[in-house]
Amino acid sequence: MAKRCELCGKGPVVGRNVSHAHNVTPRRFQANIQSVRAVVGGRIKRLRVCTRCIRSNRITKAA
């Protein structure tokens, strides 16, 4: 399953680990994706959204 936010489209970003000895290896920064029950169009739907979208109230959580 893709690590991508269904609202904003935020996904993994590539970068590098750099050790103290300056050994460089590739790595991935994963988006913090949470499964949330949200109200979409008057109905309750389960979405996979990032925590930034949850905190900024881009969704309304279902009770």
C-alpha positions as CSV (number, residue, x, y, z in Angstrom):
1,M,0.0,0.0,0.0
2,A,1.3,3.4,-1.0
3,K,2.6,5.7,1.8
4,R,0.8,8.7,0.3
5,C,-1.7,11.1,1.8
6,E,-5.1,10.9,0.1
7,L,-5.7,14.7,0.6
8,C,-2.5,16.6,-0.1
9,G,-0.6,13.8,-1.9
10,K,2.4,14.0,0.4
11,G,4.6,10.9,0.0
12,P,8.1,9.5,0.6
13,V,11.1,11.8,-0.1
14,V,14.6,10.5,-0.8
15,G,17.6,11.7,1.1
16,R,20.9,10.4,2.5
17,N,22.2,9.1,5.8
18,V,25.5,10.7,6.6
19,S,27.5,9.0,9.4
20,H,30.1,10.7,11.6
21,A,32.8,9.3,9.2
22,H,30.9,10.9,6.4
23,N,29.8,7.5,4.9
24,V,26.8,8.4,2.7
25,T,24.0,5.9,2.1
26,P,20.5,6.5,0.5
27,R,17.4,6.5,2.7
28,R,13.7,7.4,2.4
29,F,11.8,9.9,4.6
30,Q,8.3,8.4,5.0
31,A,5.3,10.6,5.5
32,N,3.4,10.1,8.8
33,I,0.3,8.5,7.4
34,Q,-2.6,7.6,9.7
35,S,-5.8,5.8,8.9
36,V,-8.7,8.0,10.0
37,R,-12.5,7.8,9.8
38,A,-13.7,11.0,8.3
39,V,-16.9,12.6,7.1
40,V,-16.7,13.0,3.3
41,G,-19.8,14.2,1.4
42,G,-22.1,13.5,4.4
43,R,-20.9,9.9,4.7
44,I,-18.2,8.3,6.8
45,K,-15.2,7.0,4.9
46,R,-11.8,5.6,6.0
47,L,-9.0,7.7,4.7
48,R,-5.2,7.5,4.9
49,V,-4.0,11.0,5.6
50,C,-0.9,12.7,6.9
51,T,-0.8,14.2,10.4
52,R,-0.3,17.7,8.9
53,C,-3.8,17.4,7.3
54,I,-5.3,16.1,10.5
55,R,-3.8,18.9,12.6
56,S,-4.8,21.6,10.2
57,N,-8.5,20.4,10.2
58,R,-8.5,19.6,6.5
59,I,-10.8,16.7,7.4
60,T,-13.6,16.4,9.9
61,K,-13.2,13.3,12.0
62,A,-16.2,11.0,12.4
63,A,-17.4,10.2,15.9
